[in-house]
Amino acid sequence: MTNADHILRLSGISKSFGEKVALKHVDLDVRRGEVHVICGENGAGKSTLMNILAGIHQPTAGTIILNGREVVISDPIEASRLGIGMVHQHFALVPSMSVSENVFLGRNLRKWGVFADKAAMVARTRELIARYNFRLDPEATVGTLSVGQRQRVEILKALAFNAELLILDEPTAVLTPPEVDELIGVIAGLREMGRTILFITHKLREVKAVSDRVTVIRHGESVATHETGSVSEADIARDMVGRNVFLVGRGNEQARRPFGPTVLKLSNVSMTDSAGRLLLKTISLEVRAGEILGIAGVDGNGQTELSEAIAGLREIQAGFIELGGRTITEASVPERQSAGMGFVPEDRLDRGLSKTMSVAENLAVSNYRRAGLKRGGYVDQDRLEAFAAEKIREYDIRGAVPESPVSTLSGGNMQKVVIARELYRDPDLLVVCQPTRGVDVGASEFIYARIMAAADRGRAVLLISSELSEIFALSDRIGVMYSGQLLRIIERKDADEVIVGALMNGSLEAAA
C-alpha cells in the first residue's frame, strides 16, 4: 500500500505531563476513507492521543505524517487548517444560540467584511444539513435539541470547514441506544462520501458495528491493529486488558434458587413536575432478597425519576415506598441510608460525588463509622488514607491516590469510586443506575461480579440500565419503562430482545 493510500501515519508518539506518562509509544496508520477505531481501557491514553492530533497537546516525542508530509499541529486552528476536525465527548455549544450560529461560532461569515451575515450562515448550514442528511433545522435553538441532534451540530461544525479527517471522541457516551444506531448510520454515510473517521471507544459492540480496522492502546502503547472482520470481541477485549475477559451473567441456576422476603416495595407511586406533568404513573414493584430486578427502557422514560424517588432525592405525589417492611415515603436520604439503602446514581458527578473533595473523602462519605475512620470524634488521617488506598487497589481506580481531587479522574474511574463506596456499606438494598456507563470492559467485568456477589449474599438489587446486554446478563426479572409507566415485568427465562425492544417502544400488545 502506497503513502497516498494513507491519510495519517504516527510513529513513536509519546506524551508526558510532568512525571506522569500518558503515552509511551504509539504507532498508527490510518487509510484514507476508512473508519478506524481506537480502543482501550479508561486511562489507556486514547483521548490524549486524539488531543495531540487536534492540536490541544504537543507530543513529547514522535512524528506525525499527514497526507504524505510531516506536520507540527501547533494548535486547534492549525489542526482545522490541515483538515482535522474533532468532536469532543463534552460538547462545546451555546444552548441559547441557533444551529447555524453554533456551526460558525468564532468563524462567522461576514457581510462587507464587517458584519455577521446570518442569512449566509443559515443558507450554508442548510446546504450542509441537506448534503449529509442530518435532519436538523438551521434556525432551531440548540438548547431545544436532543443530545443526539446536538452531536450532529458538533459534527457539522467540523464539516463546515472541510475536515477530511474527523475524530469522534467517545461519541456514544451520552447517547441513548436508538441515538447510537442513528450515529452509526451517520458515520456510514460520511464514509461513503470519502471522509476518514477516527472513532474512540471502549465498547466492543461499537467496534464491530462501525469500523473497518481497530487499533488497541494499552497503558499508553499501541499493542495491535486488526482488520475488524478478522477478530472477535473477545480478541479485542484480551488486547485491551492483557488477559481473557469473561463478562458472565447470572445463569440459569439463579432461577432455581428461592429468593428471600421482599426488601423494596413500591405501591402506586406517581410523580409530577412543577408544571404538573406526569413523570411517573402508578408504579408498583417488589424486589426480594437475593434478587436482581432489571429496569430497561430508552433514557428519558422515567428511570431517573424512579431511582431518585426511591433514593429520596425527589418527592412523590402519590403512593408508598417501603424498605424492609418500613414505610420510607417521607424519609430523608440519611434515614434511607440508615435503613439499609445504597444508591449508585446515573449522574455520578452531579449526584454521586463531591467534585471539591478528594478521592479518599468521597470514598469515606457514609463509611466513617463502618470503616473505623474516626478517633475521639476526629477523622484519623492515617486510617483514612489506608482505607482509600485499599479501595483504590481493590477497584483498580487508575490515576488516583487518596489525596487526588476526584474531579481529576476519568469518568469510568469516578464511577469506580461511587461503586466502591456504596458496596463497602453492604446495604440490604442496592439501587444501581447505569453501572458501567463510561466504564471499560475490564472494569465492567469487575462491577458485574460485585453486583452479582451482593445478590448472592441475599441483598436486593434494583438495576437500571439502558444497555440491554447488561439487563439480560444480570437480571432475574426484567421490567420495562415507557413514558413514565412500568409496562410489564417479565421473568428472565421468558424474556427476549424482541419482546423487551417492543416494550421499550411502547407496544401495548407486548405489554398485555
matplotlib code that plots the C-alpha trace (Angstrom):
import matplotlib.pyplot as plt

x = [0.0, 1.4, 1.7, -1.1, -3.4, -2.7, -4.1, -2.3, 0.8, 2.0, 5.4, 6.7, 4.3, 4.8, 3.4, 4.3, 2.7, 5.4, 6.3, 3.0, 3.5, 0.2, 1.6, 4.8, 5.0, 2.1, 2.4, -0.7, -1.6, -5.0, -6.1, -7.9, -11.7, -11.8, -13.5, -10.7, -11.5, -9.0, -10.0, -8.6, -9.4, -10.0, -6.7, -5.0, -4.2, -6.9, -8.1, -4.5, -3.6, -6.6, -5.9, -2.4, -4.0, -6.4, -3.6, -4.6, -1.4, 2.0, 3.8, 6.9, 8.4, 7.4, 6.4, 3.0, 2.8, -0.4, -1.2, 2.4, 4.3, 5.5, 3.5, 3.5, 0.0, 0.6, -2.9, -6.6, -6.6, -3.7, -5.4, -8.5, -6.3, -4.8, -8.2, -8.6, -11.9, -12.6, -15.9, -15.3, -17.2, -18.4, -20.0, -18.8, -22.2, -24.0, -27.6, -29.1, -27.8, -29.2, -27.7, -26.2, -24.7, -23.1, -21.7, -19.9, -19.2, -16.0, -15.7, -18.7, -19.4, -19.2, -21.1, -18.9, -16.1, -17.6, -21.0, -22.0, -24.0, -26.7, -28.6, -25.5, -24.7, -28.3, -28.1, -24.7, -25.8, -29.0, -26.8, -24.6, -27.6, -29.0, -25.7, -25.2, -28.9, -28.7, -32.4, -31.8, -33.3, -30.5, -32.6, -33.5, -32.2, -29.6, -31.0, -34.2, -32.4, -31.9, -28.4, -28.1, -29.1, -26.5, -23.8, -24.7, -24.3, -20.8, -20.1, -21.4, -19.0, -16.1, -17.5, -18.3, -14.5, -13.7, -12.4, -11.0, -10.2, -13.0, -12.2, -15.1, -14.0, -16.3, -19.2, -21.8, -21.1, -24.2, -26.4, -29.5, -29.4, -31.6, -29.3, -26.3, -27.8, -28.5, -24.9, -23.6, -25.8, -24.3, -20.8, -21.5, -22.9, -19.8, -17.5, -19.4, -18.7, -14.9, -14.4, -11.9, -13.2, -11.2, -13.7, -12.6, -14.5, -14.1, -17.5, -16.8, -20.2, -19.5, -16.0, -17.6, -20.5, -18.8, -15.1, -13.0, -9.9, -9.2, -6.1, -5.8, -3.9, -2.9, -1.1, 0.0, 1.3, -0.3, -0.4, -2.3, -4.1, -6.6, -9.0, -12.2, -13.8, -11.0, -11.2, -13.9, -15.0, -13.1, -9.9, -10.2, -11.0, -7.9, -5.8, -7.3, -6.9, -3.9, -5.8, -9.0, -12.2, -15.4, -18.5, -20.5, -24.1, -26.4, -27.0, -30.0, -29.0, -30.3, -33.8, -33.8, -32.7, -35.6, -35.5, -36.0, -38.6, -39.5, -36.9, -38.2, -41.9, -43.4, -47.2, -48.9, -46.1, -46.7, -44.7, -45.3, -43.0, -43.6, -45.8, -48.0, -46.6, -46.8, -43.3, -44.2, -47.6, -48.7, -45.5, -45.8, -43.0, -41.2, -37.6, -36.8, -33.7, -31.2, -32.9, -31.7, -34.7, -33.5, -35.3, -34.9, -36.0, -34.8, -33.4, -35.9, -38.9, -38.9, -36.0, -34.0, -37.1, -37.9, -34.4, -34.3, -37.7, -36.5, -33.3, -35.2, -33.8, -37.3, -40.7, -43.6, -47.1, -48.9, -48.2, -45.9, -42.3, -41.3, -37.8, -37.6, -41.2, -40.9, -42.5, -39.9, -42.0, -41.1, -37.8, -34.7, -31.7, -29.6, -32.6, -32.9, -29.2, -29.5, -32.5, -30.2, -30.2, -27.3, -27.5, -25.3, -26.8, -27.0, -25.1, -22.0, -20.6, -23.7, -25.4, -22.7, -19.6, -18.4, -16.0, -14.3, -13.3, -10.5, -10.9, -10.4, -13.1, -15.5, -14.9, -15.3, -18.6, -21.2, -18.5, -16.6, -18.2, -18.2, -14.5, -13.4, -12.0, -12.7, -10.9, -12.1, -14.6, -12.0, -11.0, -7.9, -6.0, -3.7, -6.7, -8.5, -5.5, -5.0, -8.8, -8.7, -5.5, -7.0, -10.1, -8.1, -6.1, -9.2, -11.2, -8.2, -9.1, -6.5, -4.7, -5.7, -4.0, -6.0, -5.5, -6.2, -9.2, -11.9, -12.5, -9.1, -10.2, -11.8, -15.5, -15.0, -12.7, -15.2, -17.8, -15.5, -15.2, -19.0, -19.5, -16.6, -18.2, -21.7, -20.7, -18.5, -21.6, -23.1, -26.7, -29.8, -31.0, -28.7, -30.2, -27.7, -28.1, -26.1, -23.3, -20.9, -21.7, -18.3, -16.5, -14.2, -14.5, -12.1, -13.8, -17.3, -16.3, -15.3, -18.5, -20.8, -19.1, -19.6, -23.3, -23.9, -22.0, -24.2, -27.3, -25.7, -25.3, -29.0, -29.1, -31.8, -30.6, -32.6, -30.6, -31.5, -29.6, -30.0, -27.7, -29.9, -26.9, -26.3, -30.0, -30.1, -26.8, -27.6, -31.3, -33.6, -36.6, -36.8, -39.2, -39.6, -40.5, -42.1, -43.4, -43.3, -45.1, -43.8, -45.4, -44.5, -42.2, -41.0, -39.2, -35.7, -36.3, -39.3, -37.7, -36.0, -34.8, -37.8, -40.3, -38.2, -37.5, -41.2, -42.0, -39.2, -41.0, -44.3, -46.0, -49.3, -49.6, -46.3, -47.4, -50.5]
y = [0.0, 3.4, 6.5, 8.0, 5.4, 6.6, 9.9, 9.7, 7.9, 8.3, 7.0, 6.7, 9.2, 9.8, 12.4, 13.2, 15.7, 16.3, 13.0, 11.4, 9.4, 9.4, 7.9, 5.7, 4.7, 4.8, 3.8, 4.2, 4.3, 5.3, 4.6, 7.2, 6.8, 4.2, 4.1, 3.3, 2.6, 3.4, 1.4, 0.8, 0.9, 4.1, 5.8, 3.9, 7.2, 7.3, 10.9, 12.2, 10.8, 12.4, 15.7, 15.7, 15.3, 18.1, 20.5, 20.7, 18.9, 18.7, 15.3, 14.8, 12.7, 11.1, 12.2, 12.9, 12.5, 13.8, 13.4, 12.3, 15.1, 15.6, 18.2, 20.0, 20.6, 23.6, 24.4, 23.6, 26.4, 24.7, 21.3, 22.8, 24.3, 20.9, 19.3, 17.7, 18.1, 16.8, 16.2, 16.0, 13.9, 17.0, 19.4, 23.0, 24.5, 27.6, 26.5, 29.9, 30.2, 28.7, 25.7, 27.9, 30.3, 27.4, 25.9, 29.2, 30.2, 32.2, 32.0, 33.9, 34.5, 38.3, 40.8, 43.5, 42.0, 43.6, 42.4, 38.8, 37.5, 35.5, 34.8, 33.4, 31.2, 29.8, 29.1, 27.4, 25.3, 24.3, 23.2, 21.1, 19.6, 18.5, 17.1, 15.0, 14.2, 15.3, 16.3, 19.5, 23.0, 25.5, 28.1, 25.9, 26.9, 24.4, 24.2, 22.6, 19.8, 16.2, 15.1, 13.1, 16.2, 18.4, 15.9, 16.3, 20.1, 19.4, 17.2, 19.9, 22.4, 20.3, 19.5, 23.2, 23.8, 20.9, 18.4, 15.4, 13.5, 13.5, 12.5, 11.3, 11.0, 8.6, 9.8, 7.4, 8.0, 10.3, 8.8, 6.5, 3.1, 4.5, 7.5, 5.2, 3.4, 6.7, 7.8, 4.5, 5.4, 8.9, 7.5, 5.0, 7.9, 10.1, 7.1, 6.7, 10.4, 9.7, 11.1, 9.4, 8.7, 8.1, 6.7, 6.5, 3.9, 1.1, -0.5, -3.7, -3.9, -0.5, -1.6, -4.4, -2.4, 0.7, 0.1, -1.2, -1.6, -1.3, -0.3, -1.2, 1.0, -0.4, 1.5, 4.2, 1.9, 0.6, -3.1, -4.4, -3.3, -5.7, -5.8, -5.7, -8.6, -10.9, -10.6, -11.3, -9.1, -11.5, -11.0, -7.2, -7.4, -9.5, -7.0, -4.1, -5.7, -8.0, -11.2, -13.1, -11.2, -13.0, -10.9, -13.7, -13.3, -14.8, -18.1, -20.4, -21.7, -18.3, -19.1, -22.2, -20.5, -19.3, -15.6, -14.2, -11.8, -8.5, -5.8, -3.0, -2.4, 0.4, 0.8, 3.0, 5.6, 8.7, 11.9, 15.2, 18.0, 21.7, 22.2, 19.3, 17.0, 13.3, 11.8, 8.5, 6.9, 4.4, 2.4, -0.8, -3.3, -5.5, -6.6, -9.6, -10.5, -12.1, -10.9, -8.5, -6.7, -5.0, -2.0, -1.4, 1.5, 4.2, 7.1, 9.8, 7.4, 7.9, 5.6, 8.5, 9.8, 6.3, 5.8, 9.3, 8.8, 5.6, 7.2, 10.2, 12.8, 13.6, 13.8, 11.7, 13.0, 9.6, 6.1, 4.5, 3.2, 0.5, -0.7, -3.9, -3.6, 0.0, 2.9, 5.4, 7.5, 10.7, 9.6, 11.7, 10.5, 9.8, 8.0, 5.8, 5.0, 4.1, 1.8, -0.1, 1.5, 2.0, 4.2, 4.5, 7.4, 7.8, 11.1, 10.3, 13.8, 15.7, 13.2, 10.7, 12.7, 16.0, 17.5, 19.6, 16.6, 14.1, 10.5, 9.5, 11.8, 10.7, 7.0, 7.7, 9.6, 7.4, 4.9, 6.7, 4.6, 1.3, 1.7, 3.0, 6.2, 8.4, 8.5, 10.7, 12.4, 13.4, 11.8, 9.7, 10.8, 7.8, 5.4, 7.4, 7.2, 3.5, 2.8, 4.8, 3.2, -0.2, 0.7, 2.2, -1.1, -3.3, -1.4, -0.5, 3.2, 4.4, 7.7, 8.1, 8.4, 9.1, 12.8, 13.3, 15.6, 13.3, 15.7, 14.8, 11.2, 9.9, 9.2, 5.5, 5.8, 8.2, 5.5, 3.1, 5.5, 5.6, 1.8, 1.1, 3.4, 2.0, -1.6, -1.3, -0.4, -3.8, -2.3, -4.5, -2.8, -1.6, 0.8, 1.0, 3.1, 2.7, 0.9, 0.6, 3.7, 5.1, 2.1, -0.1, -3.9, -4.9, -2.8, -3.9, -7.5, -6.5, -4.4, -7.2, -9.7, -7.3, -6.7, -10.5, -11.2, -8.7, -10.6, -13.9, -12.6, -12.0, -8.4, -7.0, -5.2, -2.8, -2.4, 0.4, 0.4, 1.5, -1.4, -4.3, -6.7, -5.7, -6.1, -9.6, -10.6, -9.6, -9.7, -12.4, -10.4, -7.6, -4.6, -2.1, 1.5, 3.7, 7.3, 7.1, 3.7, 0.3, -1.6, -5.1, -7.3, -10.5, -13.5, -13.6, -17.0, -15.7, -12.5, -11.9, -8.8, -8.8, -8.6, -6.1, -4.0, -3.8, -2.7, -0.1, 1.4, 1.5, -1.6, -2.1, -5.6, -6.6, -5.1, -7.2]
z = [0.0, -1.0, 1.1, -1.0, 0.4, 4.0, 5.2, 8.6, 10.0, 13.6, 14.7, 18.2, 19.7, 23.4, 25.9, 29.5, 31.8, 34.3, 35.9, 34.6, 31.4, 29.4, 26.2, 26.0, 22.3, 19.8, 16.1, 14.0, 10.3, 9.0, 5.5, 3.5, 3.6, 6.4, 9.8, 12.2, 15.8, 18.6, 21.7, 25.1, 28.8, 30.7, 31.2, 28.3, 26.6, 23.8, 24.4, 25.0, 21.5, 19.9, 21.6, 20.1, 16.6, 17.4, 18.4, 22.1, 23.3, 21.8, 21.7, 23.8, 21.0, 17.7, 14.3, 12.6, 8.8, 7.3, 3.6, 3.0, 4.8, 8.3, 10.2, 13.5, 14.8, 17.0, 18.0, 17.1, 14.4, 12.7, 13.0, 11.3, 8.6, 8.0, 7.6, 11.0, 12.9, 16.4, 18.1, 21.9, 24.3, 26.1, 23.6, 23.2, 22.1, 23.2, 24.1, 23.6, 20.0, 16.8, 15.0, 12.3, 14.8, 16.6, 13.4, 12.6, 16.2, 16.2, 12.4, 11.3, 7.6, 7.1, 5.1, 3.6, 5.7, 8.9, 9.9, 10.7, 7.7, 9.5, 6.2, 4.6, 7.6, 7.7, 3.9, 4.2, 7.2, 5.4, 2.5, 4.8, 6.5, 3.1, 1.9, 5.0, 5.6, 9.2, 9.7, 11.5, 11.4, 10.9, 12.8, 15.8, 19.2, 20.3, 23.8, 22.4, 20.7, 21.9, 22.8, 19.5, 17.5, 19.4, 18.5, 14.8, 15.2, 16.5, 13.5, 11.2, 12.8, 11.7, 8.2, 7.5, 7.4, 5.1, 7.7, 5.8, 9.0, 11.6, 15.2, 17.3, 21.0, 22.9, 20.8, 22.2, 25.9, 26.3, 23.6, 24.0, 22.2, 19.3, 19.0, 18.9, 15.9, 14.2, 14.7, 13.2, 10.2, 10.0, 10.1, 7.4, 5.2, 5.9, 5.0, 1.7, 0.9, 1.3, 4.8, 7.1, 10.7, 13.8, 16.3, 20.0, 22.2, 24.7, 23.8, 21.9, 20.2, 18.6, 17.4, 15.5, 14.2, 12.9, 12.0, 9.1, 11.3, 15.0, 16.9, 20.6, 23.1, 26.4, 29.1, 26.7, 23.9, 20.7, 21.1, 18.0, 14.8, 13.3, 10.3, 12.3, 10.4, 11.3, 15.1, 17.7, 20.6, 22.9, 21.0, 21.2, 24.9, 25.5, 23.8, 25.8, 29.2, 28.6, 29.7, 28.9, 30.0, 30.9, 31.2, 32.7, 33.8, 36.4, 34.6, 34.9, 38.4, 39.8, 38.5, 40.7, 43.9, 46.1, 46.9, 50.3, 51.6, 49.9, 50.7, 48.5, 47.7, 45.7, 45.7, 43.0, 43.1, 41.0, 40.5, 38.7, 37.9, 38.9, 35.8, 36.8, 34.0, 35.0, 35.3, 37.0, 36.7, 39.4, 39.6, 41.6, 42.0, 44.5, 44.8, 47.0, 49.0, 46.7, 43.5, 40.8, 39.2, 36.0, 34.6, 30.9, 28.8, 26.5, 28.5, 29.4, 30.1, 33.9, 35.0, 36.5, 38.4, 39.7, 41.1, 42.6, 44.2, 45.8, 47.0, 48.5, 46.1, 44.7, 46.3, 45.1, 45.0, 45.5, 46.6, 49.1, 49.3, 51.8, 52.7, 54.8, 55.8, 57.0, 55.2, 54.0, 51.7, 53.6, 55.0, 54.3, 52.3, 55.5, 57.1, 54.0, 54.2, 57.8, 56.9, 54.6, 51.2, 48.9, 45.8, 42.7, 40.7, 36.9, 37.1, 39.1, 39.0, 40.0, 42.3, 43.3, 44.1, 45.6, 43.0, 45.6, 47.8, 47.4, 46.4, 50.0, 51.3, 48.6, 49.5, 53.2, 53.0, 54.9, 55.8, 58.6, 61.3, 59.5, 58.5, 61.9, 60.4, 63.4, 66.7, 69.6, 67.2, 64.7, 61.4, 61.7, 58.6, 58.6, 58.7, 56.0, 53.7, 54.3, 53.7, 50.5, 49.3, 49.8, 47.8, 45.0, 44.7, 45.0, 42.4, 40.2, 40.3, 37.9, 38.1, 41.8, 45.1, 48.3, 48.2, 44.4, 43.7, 42.4, 39.6, 38.0, 37.3, 34.1, 34.1, 34.4, 37.4, 39.1, 38.7, 40.5, 43.4, 43.8, 43.5, 45.9, 48.5, 48.2, 48.1, 51.1, 53.1, 52.1, 52.0, 52.2, 49.0, 46.2, 43.7, 40.9, 37.7, 34.6, 36.5, 33.5, 31.6, 30.5, 32.1, 30.1, 29.6, 32.4, 34.9, 33.7, 34.4, 38.0, 38.6, 37.3, 39.6, 42.6, 41.8, 41.5, 44.7, 46.6, 45.3, 46.2, 49.8, 50.0, 49.1, 46.9, 43.8, 41.6, 38.4, 35.9, 32.6, 29.0, 28.0, 27.1, 27.2, 30.8, 31.7, 30.2, 31.7, 35.3, 35.9, 37.4, 36.3, 33.7, 33.9, 31.1, 31.4, 28.8, 29.2, 33.0, 33.2, 34.2, 31.3, 32.3, 34.4, 32.8, 34.2, 32.6, 31.2, 29.3, 28.0, 24.7, 22.9, 20.6, 23.5, 25.5, 22.5, 21.6, 25.2, 25.1, 22.0, 23.9, 22.3, 24.0, 22.5, 24.1, 27.5, 27.6]

ax = plt.figure().add_subplot(projection="3d")
ax.plot(x, y, z, "-o")
ax.set_aspect("equal")
plt.show()
